[in-house]
Amino acid sequence: MNERVTIELDAEVLKRAREAGVDLSLVLKKAVDRELHLRRSDEQRKAEADRWYQEHKEEVDSYNEFIAENGLFSDDLRKF
């Protein structure tokens, strides 16, 4: 469900955004989503990482097994 909000924006910026066809609602949504993402706690970040790993465990384990058996494609290119 969408809600209407009122924001203040510099007139020149608003004019340029309209001329460029910028979807201000989308820009605001993305900015708020990014800000919320940055404000996550360490516990939230760990829970998200754990959840991601569990969802992709089979692929990650398969890749790690392949690398353990075959090495990296760049192994022969390393100078160190």
Backbone as ProteinMPNN parsed JSONL, in Angstrom:
{"seq_chain_A": "MNERVTIELDAEVLKRAREAGVDLSLVLKKAVDRELHLRRSDEQRKAEADRWYQEHKEEVDSYNEFIAENGLFSDDLRKF", "coords_chain_A": {"N_chain_A": [[0.837, -1.165, 0.0], [0.6, 2.172, -0.834], [1.546, 5.352, 0.472], [0.922, 8.813, 0.663], [3.311, 11.383, 0.835], [4.81, 14.453, 1.902], [7.451, 16.374, 0.766], [10.233, 18.644, 0.91], [11.959, 20.28, -1.644], [14.642, 21.7, -3.388], [13.86, 24.219, -5.717], [15.177, 24.5, -8.204], [16.499, 22.057, -8.449], [14.288, 20.345, -8.513], [13.101, 21.225, -10.913], [15.092, 20.519, -12.792], [15.1, 17.754, -12.397], [12.518, 17.045, -13.227], [12.658, 17.835, -15.92], [14.5, 15.991, -16.794], [13.089, 13.698, -16.568], [13.044, 12.244, -14.223], [11.974, 9.861, -11.896], [10.745, 10.739, -9.049], [9.543, 9.475, -6.867], [10.5, 6.853, -7.071], [13.251, 7.328, -6.8], [13.353, 8.333, -4.163], [12.386, 6.094, -2.759], [14.431, 4.207, -3.3], [16.579, 5.525, -2.059], [15.779, 5.587, 0.635], [15.568, 2.822, 1.127], [18.28, 2.133, 0.804], [19.451, 3.596, 2.897], [18.252, 2.391, 5.125], [19.301, -0.148, 4.828], [22.011, 0.371, 5.314], [21.911, 0.967, 7.987], [21.557, -1.341, 9.405], [21.935, -3.619, 12.121], [24.803, -5.354, 13.54], [23.992, -7.911, 14.245], [21.76, -8.263, 12.608], [22.986, -8.171, 10.105], [24.617, -10.46, 10.25], [22.649, -12.445, 10.521], [21.354, -12.175, 8.045], [23.469, -12.875, 6.324], [23.923, -15.52, 7.141], [21.446, -16.635, 6.463], [21.505, -16.254, 3.688], [23.685, -17.899, 3.039], [22.685, -20.432, 3.777], [20.62, -20.675, 1.911], [22.1, -20.88, -0.415], [23.902, -22.865, -0.048], [24.46, -25.396, -1.256], [25.447, -24.696, -3.829], [27.662, -23.069, -3.137], [29.258, -24.873, -1.686], [29.746, -26.754, -3.7], [31.216, -25.219, -5.528], [33.464, -24.577, -3.943], [34.512, -27.143, -3.587], [35.178, -27.785, -6.225], [37.219, -25.877, -6.693], [39.083, -26.705, -4.771], [39.829, -29.148, -5.856], [40.69, -28.506, -8.462], [41.981, -26.07, -8.471], [42.484, -22.477, -8.936], [41.719, -20.627, -11.928], [43.607, -18.737, -12.368], [45.909, -19.492, -11.112], [48.367, -20.18, -12.372], [49.176, -17.753, -13.266], [49.981, -16.124, -11.26], [52.406, -14.096, -9.615], [53.449, -14.194, -7.148]], "CA_chain_A": [[0.0, 0.0, 0.0], [1.361, 3.415, -0.918], [1.057, 6.509, 1.22], [1.373, 10.092, 0.132], [4.127, 12.166, 1.758], [5.21, 15.761, 1.403], [8.859, 16.673, 1.007], [10.692, 19.907, 0.358], [13.066, 20.085, -2.568], [15.082, 22.926, -4.041], [13.098, 24.428, -6.95], [16.024, 24.24, -9.371], [16.705, 20.605, -8.516], [13.012, 19.784, -8.95], [12.944, 21.553, -12.335], [16.02, 19.69, -13.564], [14.651, 16.367, -12.294], [11.347, 16.896, -14.106], [13.131, 17.911, -17.309], [15.222, 14.754, -17.092], [12.176, 12.566, -16.456], [13.388, 11.47, -13.023], [10.848, 9.401, -11.078], [11.136, 11.112, -7.689], [9.083, 8.442, -5.932], [11.449, 5.74, -7.148], [14.52, 7.792, -6.23], [13.193, 8.39, -2.711], [12.29, 4.724, -2.26], [15.777, 3.618, -3.345], [17.412, 6.197, -1.058], [15.359, 5.115, 1.961], [15.992, 1.419, 1.219], [19.739, 2.111, 1.006], [19.726, 4.094, 4.247], [17.86, 1.329, 6.071], [20.29, -1.223, 4.665], [23.249, 0.79, 5.962], [21.701, 1.084, 9.43], [21.32, -2.647, 10.024], [22.845, -3.969, 13.21], [25.691, -6.486, 13.263], [23.208, -9.138, 14.365], [20.946, -8.366, 11.399], [23.885, -8.508, 8.994], [25.004, -11.869, 10.397], [21.471, -13.269, 10.233], [21.155, -12.138, 6.597], [24.543, -13.658, 5.715], [23.642, -16.929, 7.435], [20.276, -17.024, 5.66], [21.961, -16.345, 2.303], [24.515, -19.091, 2.906], [21.821, -21.618, 3.815], [19.893, -20.726, 0.642], [23.03, -21.145, -1.511], [24.917, -23.772, 0.49], [24.83, -26.429, -2.222], [26.277, -24.086, -4.864], [28.918, -22.63, -2.53], [30.051, -26.067, -1.383], [30.163, -27.328, -4.978], [32.286, -24.362, -6.055], [34.647, -24.769, -3.109], [35.057, -28.475, -3.891], [35.811, -27.676, -7.541], [38.472, -25.131, -6.54], [40.01, -27.557, -4.027], [40.317, -30.208, -6.747], [41.25, -28.003, -9.717], [42.656, -24.793, -8.299], [41.91, -21.319, -9.61], [42.192, -20.462, -13.3], [44.721, -17.785, -12.386], [47.038, -19.995, -10.321], [49.614, -20.142, -13.153], [49.492, -16.376, -13.615], [50.463, -15.395, -10.076], [53.843, -13.805, -9.546], [53.855, -14.222, -5.738]], "C_chain_A": [[0.894, 1.245, 0.0], [0.712, 4.487, -0.061], [1.651, 7.757, 0.611], [2.169, 10.812, 1.219], [4.448, 13.508, 1.101], [6.677, 15.978, 1.755], [9.165, 18.051, 0.421], [11.915, 19.634, -0.49], [13.383, 21.416, -3.217], [14.41, 23.033, -5.408], [13.915, 24.103, -8.2], [16.265, 22.745, -9.545], [15.437, 19.929, -9.03], [12.799, 20.017, -10.444], [13.825, 20.65, -13.192], [15.599, 18.228, -13.541], [13.463, 16.119, -13.217], [11.759, 16.914, -15.571], [13.827, 16.624, -17.733], [14.326, 13.519, -16.999], [12.461, 11.674, -15.26], [12.115, 11.128, -12.254], [11.227, 9.637, -9.615], [10.69, 10.083, -6.654], [10.049, 7.274, -5.893], [12.792, 6.119, -6.523], [14.441, 7.812, -4.705], [13.134, 6.987, -2.117], [13.668, 4.072, -2.207], [16.677, 4.222, -2.273], [17.064, 5.717, 0.347], [15.766, 3.653, 2.149], [17.49, 1.32, 1.501], [20.092, 2.554, 2.424], [19.372, 3.037, 5.292], [18.845, 0.17, 6.024], [21.584, -0.876, 5.408], [23.125, 0.821, 7.485], [21.424, -0.245, 10.123], [22.346, -2.906, 11.119], [23.74, -5.126, 12.779], [24.934, -7.804, 13.316], [22.34, -9.347, 13.124], [21.801, -8.768, 10.203], [24.29, -9.982, 9.054], [23.845, -12.784, 10.065], [21.208, -13.312, 8.728], [22.215, -12.972, 5.884], [24.316, -15.152, 5.939], [22.488, -17.45, 6.584], [20.688, -17.197, 4.193], [22.78, -17.622, 2.098], [23.662, -20.35, 2.894], [21.051, -21.777, 2.503], [20.792, -21.143, -0.52], [24.11, -22.159, -1.136], [25.389, -24.796, -0.545], [25.763, -25.873, -3.302], [27.639, -23.671, -4.319], [29.82, -23.827, -2.26], [30.571, -26.723, -2.658], [31.316, -26.529, -5.579], [33.577, -24.566, -5.259], [35.305, -26.121, -3.37], [35.777, -28.454, -5.238], [37.16, -26.975, -7.435], [39.508, -25.974, -5.796], [40.615, -28.622, -4.932], [41.098, -29.663, -7.938], [42.067, -26.728, -9.589], [41.93, -23.675, -9.029], [42.484, -21.196, -11.012], [43.437, -19.587, -13.357], [45.947, -18.277, -11.614], [48.365, -19.9, -11.077], [50.053, -18.724, -13.482], [50.08, -15.594, -12.447], [51.979, -15.226, -10.093], [54.33, -13.847, -8.089], [53.641, -15.574, -5.139]], "O_chain_A": [[1.847, 1.327, 0.776], [-0.507, 4.521, 0.108], [2.771, 7.737, 0.101], [1.758, 10.848, 2.379], [4.36, 13.654, -0.118], [7.088, 15.787, 2.899], [8.447, 18.549, -0.446], [12.794, 18.861, -0.11], [12.476, 22.175, -3.558], [14.387, 22.067, -6.17], [13.401, 23.502, -9.143], [16.237, 22.232, -10.663], [15.503, 19.044, -9.883], [12.367, 19.114, -11.16], [13.371, 20.087, -14.188], [15.724, 17.532, -14.549], [13.409, 15.101, -13.908], [11.274, 16.112, -16.37], [13.75, 16.219, -18.893], [14.762, 12.413, -17.319], [12.154, 10.482, -15.283], [11.283, 11.997, -11.994], [11.942, 8.834, -9.015], [11.391, 9.849, -5.669], [10.38, 6.764, -4.823], [13.395, 5.322, -5.804], [15.365, 7.357, -4.031], [13.757, 6.719, -1.09], [14.036, 3.46, -1.205], [17.455, 3.504, -1.645], [17.956, 5.468, 1.157], [16.255, 3.283, 3.216], [17.919, 0.521, 2.333], [20.942, 1.945, 3.073], [20.127, 2.823, 6.24], [19.18, -0.418, 7.052], [22.18, -1.737, 6.055], [24.127, 0.712, 8.191], [21.091, -0.267, 11.308], [23.488, -2.455, 11.035], [23.471, -5.794, 11.78], [25.198, -8.709, 12.525], [22.2, -10.472, 12.643], [21.397, -9.599, 9.39], [24.305, -10.669, 8.032], [24.034, -13.799, 9.395], [20.876, -14.369, 8.19], [21.9, -13.698, 4.941], [24.498, -15.954, 5.023], [22.543, -18.559, 6.053], [20.279, -18.153, 3.534], [22.596, -18.337, 1.113], [23.894, -21.245, 2.081], [20.852, -22.899, 2.036], [20.307, -21.699, -1.505], [25.114, -22.289, -1.835], [26.589, -25.03, -0.685], [26.758, -26.509, -3.65], [28.661, -23.896, -4.968], [31.01, -23.796, -2.571], [31.708, -27.194, -2.695], [32.281, -27.106, -6.08], [34.654, -24.709, -5.839], [36.532, -26.222, -3.372], [36.855, -29.031, -5.38], [38.141, -27.429, -8.024], [40.685, -25.96, -6.154], [41.789, -28.963, -4.788], [42.064, -30.286, -8.38], [42.776, -26.353, -10.523], [40.896, -23.895, -9.66], [43.614, -21.616, -11.259], [44.229, -19.689, -14.293], [46.925, -17.54, -11.482], [49.388, -19.57, -10.476], [51.181, -18.513, -13.928], [50.623, -14.507, -12.643], [52.719, -16.107, -10.531], [55.499, -13.566, -7.824], [53.929, -15.779, -3.959]]}, "name": "protein", "num_of_chains": 1, "seq": "MNERVTIELDAEVLKRAREAGVDLSLVLKKAVDRELHLRRSDEQRKAEADRWYQEHKEEVDSYNEFIAENGLFSDDLRKF"}
